[in-house]
Amino acid sequence: MRERLTLDPRDQQRNDVLVRWREGSLTVDAAVALLDTSERTAWRLRARHRAMGVEGIVHGNRGRASPRRLPAADRARIVDLARSRYRGVNDSHLAELLAEAEGIVIGRSSLQRLLRRAGLGTTRQRRSPRYRSRRERMPQAGLLVQIDGSPHDWLEGRGPRLTLVGAIDDATGAIVGAAFCPVEDGRAYLTILVRMCRDHGVPAAVYRDRSGIFAPTRKGGPLGDAGTQVGRALAELGIASVAAASPQAKGRVERLWGTCQDRLVSELRLAGACDLASANVVLERFIPRFNARFAVPPASAAPAWRAAPPARELERICAFRWRRVVGNDNTVRVEGAVL
């Protein structure tokens, strides 16, 4: 029995045009325009229509499975992994993890269709953002580094609540320093500053929020921004400290936190991280992969990073230091403690 043939609206329109063209009611130019093809393709369609009838305008691959389609066993395995081991991982990240850890190569859009047909929705709900004019990236790596901290339940209840403190290069979007810390404080930022200077160099400026960690909240002090430990270290290293007027002004580092709270949380879960030390081990593996995936080339290939001081001098600059007067009883007061 002959298989039933179904025509979509496009095929029906083409059949009508070819019939009228063959009957002589349409000129060649009119038929080519209505078929929306080249003249050569139009004549080829006419010849197939004449030899095969309606079947001649239906693409030969219709109804056939793609030769690159994943086997049914692999598709079932992907759905099972998405429901179990990789539960909560977004589509793009899941495609990368499947290729790296499971040896299953599948495109994001194909994976998305497979998961939606299986009833697995996306893990990230996006809403249309308010329009904001984005500032152009700096032309050279090292001209501006955005620094910030993100308190979050990174371990999803498996351990203490941590803060991820990090620095991202404005020109490339690459993470140039990051660490999990118990809290967002001066010690955390000085730790990041040492790592960034050691691994990349000294940037021309940092873009930060208006926290008292970076500069005194009361204006008019004799030391200005250098009145805090972090502010003093930045001044001694010759790094300009630029305060952002709003969180939106630090858009690149804020978007970094959104990405990390999705991808990094999933990787911490997969690794079973449950404390500060194990979280930092996962983070060290995550940073190179993040940079390879999301960093972009700078507009200018010449970097603006300056050479860092020798290791001992860098450690001295980024250490906590206080200037105090020795009392008559040969003691000093530091942070409320008597030494």
N, C-alpha and C positions, 0 to 999 in steps of 0.2 A: 504494500500500500504506500502511496506517495505521501511523504511527510508534509504536514500542513505548514504553510509559509505565512508568517506574520510580518506585515510591513509597518514600519514606524512612519510618522507624518512626513519625514524627509524623503523616505523611499516612495511614498505615495505621490508627493509633489514631483519627484524626478520621473516617475512612471507617466504621469500626466503630460509633462513637458516632452518626453521622448515620443509618446504616441502622437501628439499634435505636430511635432517636428517631422516625423515619418510620413504623416498625412499631408504635409506641405503647408499647414496653416501657420507655421512659425519659420522665420528665416534662421540661418545659422547663427548670426550675431545675437538674435533674440534668445535662441535656445541656450547659447553659451552663457548669456547674462543670467537667465533664470536658473540654470544648473549651478551657477557660481563656481565654475571650473575653468581650466584653460581649454582652448579649442581642441587641442589634441586629446585631452581626457574626455571631452564631450563626444568626439567621434568614436572613441573607444567604448564609451557607455552605449552609444547608439548601436554599434556592431554587436555588443553582447546582448542588448535588448532584442535585437532582430533574431539572433541565433537561439537565445534561451528564454526569451520572454521576460516576465517579471523577475524570475530568479536571477537574471543577468545583472540586475542592479543591486542585489543584496550582497554585502561583503562576504567573501568566502570564509572568514574566520568567525562569523556570527554563530553563537551557540557552542563554540569549541573552547575548551579550557586552555588557559595560557600555558605554554611549555615551561614557564618560569614559576608556575604556581607551586606553593609549598605543599608537600604531601599532607594528607589528612592527619596523619599521626603527629606531625610537627605543629599543625594548627591547633590540634587538641592539647598538645603539651604547652603551647604558648598561653592558651586560655587558662589552663590549670595553674601555670606559674604566676599569671597575673592575678589569680584569685588567692594564691597562697604565699609563696616566697616573696613575690614582688608586689604584694598588695599595697596600694597607695602610691605607686610610682607612676609619674606622668608618662604619656605616650612616647615622647622623644627620648626621655631618659631610659625607658624600658627597652626601646629599640637598641640603644647603645649597650645596655647591660646584657641583653640577649646575645648580641654579637660577641661581647668580650668574655662573658662567663659561661654561656650555654652553647656557643658555636652555632647559633641560629641567626642568619642574616635576613632581615626583613625591613623594608622601608617604613618610615613613620606613617605615611598615609595608608599603606596596606595594613599595617598593624592596627591603625585606628579603625578602619572598616571592620576588621576581624573582631576586635573587642566590642564595638558597638552592636554588631550582629549577635554577639554572645550576651548582650545585656550589661556590659561593663562600661559605665560612664567615665568621663574624664574626672581626674582628681582635683583639677584646678578650675575654679569658677572665675571667669574673667568678666569684667564689666568695662564698658567703654569709658576711658579716662577723659577727664576734662582736658580741653586743648591747652597745651603749654608750648611756648616757643623754646625749643631745646638750644642750649648754648653749644656752639661748635667745640669740638674736641681741641685740646692743645695740640700744636703741630709736632712736638717732640716728646718722646718718652722721658720722664723725669722732670718736666717743667712744672707739673702740678700733680700731687697725690691727694686723693680724698681718703680721709680716715674717719672711722666711726665704730660704734659698738652695737651689738644686737643681742639683748637679753631675750632668751627664748627657751622653751622646753625642748632643747635639742635632743635629749635622750628619751623623750616620750615617757617619762615616769620611771625609767629603768635606773636612774641615778640622780644626782643633784642637778638643780637648775643652773645652767652655765650661761656665760656671755661670750659670744664670738666677737673678738676685736680684730679689725682688719684694715688694710690699706689697699687701694686700687689705683692704678695709674690712669690718669685722665685721658691720655692720648691713645692708649691701647686697650684699656679695659681689663688688663691683666692684674691678677692679685699679686702684689709685691711683698706682702707680709700678712700673716693671720695666725691667731692662736686662740684656743679656748681658755678662758680665765674664770675664776669664781665670780668676779664682779668687774664692772667697767670702772677702772680707777687709773691713777697715774702710773702705777707699776705695770699694768697691762699695756698702756700706750708706750712706755719706755722700752718694754720688751719688744714690741713690734718695731719701734724705731731702730733698735740695735740690729734686728734681723734684716730690715730693709736696707739699711746702710751697708751692712756686711755683704749681702747677696747682690745688691743692685747698684748702690752708691747713694750719694746724698742728693735729694731732690731740691729744686729751686724753691718750692713752696708747698705747703699742705693746706688743704681746704677742710675745715672742721666746723663743728657746731659751736654754740656759745656756752658750753659747759665750763664750770669753774675749774675743771681739770686742766684746761689749756691756758686760761687767763683769769685773773681775779675778777669776780663779778662786780666789785665796787671799782668804779673808775677813779683815776687820779692818783693811784699809788706810785711811789717813786720808781718801781721797777717795771711798770707797765705789764705787758704780757709775760715778761720774764719773772713775774712774781709767783709763779707756780713752778713745780719741779719740771713738768713737761714743757712749759713755756720757756724756762731757762735753758733746757737742753736744746730746744729748737733754735733759740737765739745763739747759743754757743756754736752750733753746727752751721749757722748762717742760713737757716731755713725760714723763709717768710711764713708767718702764720695768718691765714686769711679766714675770717669768721663768716659762715654762711648766714644769710638772713632768714632762711626757712629750710625745713627738711627737703622740700621740692628742689631747692637750689643744689642739693647734694644728690641729684637724681641717680647718678651712676652707682654710687655706693649703696643707695637705698634699694635700687633694683638688684644689686648683688645680694642683699639680704633676702629678697624675695626668691631668688634662684636657689640660694643655699638652704632656705627653710623648706624648699621642696626637694631638691636633689640630695643635699648633704644629709638631711634628716633620714632619707631613705637608705643612704649608704651606711650611716651609723647604725640603723636598725639591722641591715643585712650583716654587718660585721659584729653585731652583738655588743657594741660599746656600751658600757654602763658606768664609767667614771671619767674623771678629767684626763688621766693619762691615756686611756684607750681612745678617747674622743680625739685627742691631738694626733695620735698615730694615724687614724682614719683621715684626719684633715691633711696631713702631710702627703698622703697618697692622692687626695682629692684635688689639691691645688694645681699640680701639673696637668691633670686631665681637664680641669676647668679652663685653664689658660689655653690649652690646645684647641678646645672646643669653641670658646667664646672670644678670645683676644683677637684684635684686629691690627693690621700693620699701621704704624703712625704715618702721618702725612710726610714727615721728613725722616729720612733714615738715620740722620745724625742724632744720637741720644744727648740729652741734657744732664744726665746724671754726673755729679762731681765725685771725685775719688774720696772715699771715706778716710777718716783719721786711722792711725794704727790701732790695732785691736784693744790694747790696754787703754789708750786715750779715749777711744769710743766708749768703753765700759765706764771710765771715770766720768765722762760727760753725762751718760745716761743713768748714773747712779743717783740715789737720793742724797742731797747735800743740804746742810743747814749752816747758817752763820749765827753763832750765838756768843754771848759774853759770859766768861767764867765768873761765877759769884765769889764772894769773899770766903765761902766755905769750900771752894774748889769744886763746885758742881755746876752743871748746866741743865737747862730745861729744854727738852725737845718733845714737841707734840704732847705736852702735858706730863711727860715723864721726867723725873729728876735723875740725872746720871752723875 
